[in-house]
Amino acid sequence: MPILVALIALLTGSLNAIQSGTNATLNKTLEAPVFALFAVTAVSCGVYLLAGLFIGFTWPETGKFAQVPWWGWIGGALGGLYVIAMVFLAQKLGSALFTGLTMTAGIVTSVLLDHFGLVGFSQHAAGGWRILGCLLMVSGVALISIF
């Protein structure tokens, strides 16, 4: 894996932790959770439009829409549910525990998705090292929540 790709992944992972605090603060300050959720989504749309200036805007051929499996369309809903959880839970749990829980759940789920080749991923067996990695993640979250 090229080092630049890994660095970008690390950066976006750290942005995820920061985002939980910023979104929760928006909700807490405004005291209007649904408005805060719409504001987060509106700013996200602005970022997507800005990105389009650099990567280009394309529109798929009409026939492509019918080729997308049903689960290909639910990503936005899943992201929305994550942002809702972030807005309501991040400040209650703290950044380390919230991020630790969500990232650990993501890692364990990712290992399962890879193992069974679900939702478009190629199969990668959940061997001993991957399972150990999941157990270490769970252990790390346990340590964060205790201390």
C-alpha positions in Angstrom: 0.0 0.0 0.0 1.5 3.4 -0.9 2.5 5.4 2.1 0.5 8.5 1.0 -2.7 6.4 0.9 -2.0 5.1 4.4 -1.3 8.6 5.7 -4.6 9.9 4.2 -6.5 7.0 5.9 -4.8 7.9 9.2 -5.8 11.6 8.8 -9.4 10.8 8.0 -9.5 8.5 11.0 -8.4 11.3 13.3 -11.0 13.6 11.6 -13.7 11.2 12.6 -12.8 11.6 16.3 -12.8 15.4 15.9 -16.1 15.4 14.0 -17.9 13.6 16.9 -17.0 16.5 19.2 -17.9 19.3 16.7 -21.2 17.7 15.8 -22.1 17.1 19.4 -21.2 20.7 20.3 -23.4 22.0 17.5 -26.3 20.0 18.9 -25.6 21.0 22.5 -25.2 24.7 21.7 -28.2 25.0 19.4 -30.4 22.8 21.5 -32.1 21.7 18.3 -30.9 18.2 17.3 -32.7 17.9 14.0 -31.5 21.2 12.9 -28.0 20.3 13.9 -28.3 17.1 11.8 -29.5 19.0 8.8 -26.6 21.5 9.3 -24.1 18.7 9.3 -25.6 17.2 6.2 -25.7 20.6 4.4 -22.0 21.2 5.2 -21.2 17.7 4.0 -23.0 18.4 0.7 -20.9 21.5 0.3 -17.8 19.5 0.7 -19.0 17.0 -1.9 -19.6 19.8 -4.3 -16.2 21.3 -3.7 -14.6 17.8 -4.2 -16.5 17.6 -7.5 -14.6 20.6 -8.7 -11.3 18.6 -8.3 -12.4 15.1 -9.2 -15.0 16.0 -11.8 -18.8 15.6 -11.9 -20.2 12.6 -13.7 -23.6 11.2 -14.1 -24.1 7.5 -14.5 -25.9 6.0 -17.5 -29.6 5.4 -16.7 -29.2 1.6 -17.0 -26.6 1.6 -14.3 -29.1 2.5 -11.5 -30.9 -0.8 -11.9 -27.6 -2.7 -11.7 -26.9 -1.5 -8.1 -27.8 -4.2 -5.5 -30.3 -3.1 -2.9 -27.7 -2.8 -0.2 -25.7 -0.4 -2.4 -28.4 2.3 -1.8 -28.4 2.3 2.0 -25.0 3.8 2.7 -26.4 7.3 3.2 -28.9 6.0 5.7 -26.2 4.2 7.6 -24.0 7.3 7.6 -27.0 9.3 8.8 -27.6 6.9 11.7 -23.9 7.2 12.6 -24.1 11.0 12.7 -27.3 10.8 14.8 -25.5 8.6 17.3 -22.5 10.9 17.2 -24.6 14.0 18.0 -26.4 12.3 20.9 -23.7 10.1 22.4 -20.2 11.5 21.8 -20.2 14.1 24.6 -21.9 11.7 27.0 -19.3 9.0 26.5 -16.3 11.2 25.7 -14.3 11.2 22.6 -12.0 8.2 23.5 -14.8 5.9 24.5 -17.2 6.9 21.7 -14.5 6.6 19.0 -13.1 3.5 20.5 -16.5 1.8 20.6 -17.5 2.8 17.1 -14.0 2.0 15.6 -13.9 -1.4 17.4 -17.4 -2.3 16.2 -16.2 -1.2 12.7 -13.1 -3.4 12.8 -15.0 -6.4 14.0 -17.7 -5.9 11.4 -15.1 -5.4 8.7 -13.4 -8.6 9.6 -16.7 -10.4 9.3 -17.6 -8.6 6.0 -14.2 -9.6 4.6 -14.4 -13.2 5.9 -17.8 -13.8 4.2 -17.2 -11.5 1.2 -20.3 -9.4 1.9 -21.6 -6.1 0.5 -19.1 -6.2 -2.4 -15.9 -7.0 -0.5 -13.5 -9.7 -1.7 -13.2 -12.6 0.7 -10.3 -12.5 3.1 -10.3 -15.2 5.7 -10.6 -14.2 9.4 -7.4 -16.0 10.4 -5.9 -16.0 13.8 -4.1 -12.7 13.5 -7.3 -10.8 12.4 -9.2 -12.4 15.3 -6.4 -11.5 17.7 -6.5 -7.9 16.3 -10.3 -7.8 17.0 -9.7 -9.1 20.6 -7.0 -6.5 21.2 -9.4 -3.8 20.0 -12.1 -5.0 22.4 -9.5 -5.1 25.2 -8.3 -1.6 24.3 -11.9 -0.2 24.5 -12.3 -2.0 27.9 -9.2 -0.3 29.2 -10.4 3.1 27.9 -13.8 2.6 29.6 -12.3 1.5 32.9 -9.7 4.2 33.3 
